[in-house]
Amino acid sequence: MDSEKSSTHATLKLFTVSCLKDLKMRYVAAYLLASLGGNANPSASDLEKIIGSVGIEAEADKIKKIISELKGKNLEDLIKEGIQ
């Protein structure tokens, strides 16, 4: 059982995406959720709705930053780059 936990923990570390150190994962997660939902170019309003749905007040500057960094980029390619 302990080896099972260790291998799971190690696997999770491999899939950590380091996008922007000053952004919390919630903004990246909201962008990914919107994209997975079929929205190829999520807007600030889309991200605010997603983040707000869990009771968190979104920071406009961070939303603007994540959109500017990810807009038009292939998310699957970015994730692959983060794994390597």
PERAUR-V891140 format. One line per field, one symbol per residue. ss: DSSP state (h for helix, s for strand, l for the rest). burial: + if it has 16 or more other ideal C-beta (glycine too) atoms within 10 Angstrom, else -. A space follows every 10 residues. Layout:
# PERAUR-V891140
ss: ???
burial: ???
This chain:
# PERAUR-V891140
ss: lhhhhhhhhh hhhhllllll llllhhhhhh hhhhhhllll lllhhhhhhh hhlllllllh hhhhhhhhhh llllhhhhhh hhhl
burial: ---------- --------+- --+--+++-+ +++++----- -+---+++-+ +------+-- -++-+++--+ -------+-- ----
